[in-house]
Amino acid sequence: MSEPLPSRAKELQATSRSNLKVAVGLLTVHTTLSTHMFKLGLTEWQDCRLFGDEKEESEHTVSHCPALACKGTEPWDVCS
């Protein structure tokens, strides 16, 4: 494992708690995305709530969902 980067630590410390929660949730798959909630037995479907054709999981949400495709500069930017 490489050494922590001081610049990355400062960037994370400057990030809001809610944005860090989203980032950590996506990385660990502990989110309220449909696929995770389905595995916990809390919902009856796994499909993307915005697009519908694929499972709503981290990779789909961050990289593939056409409904969320935008050119934000930060991972937590919201498309308008």
Secondary structure as UniProt FT lines:
FT   HELIX           6..14
FT   HELIX           17..28
FT   HELIX           34..39
FT   TURN            40..41
FT   TURN            49..51
FT   HELIX           58..59
FT   HELIX           60..64
FT   HELIX           66..68
FT   TURN            75..76
//
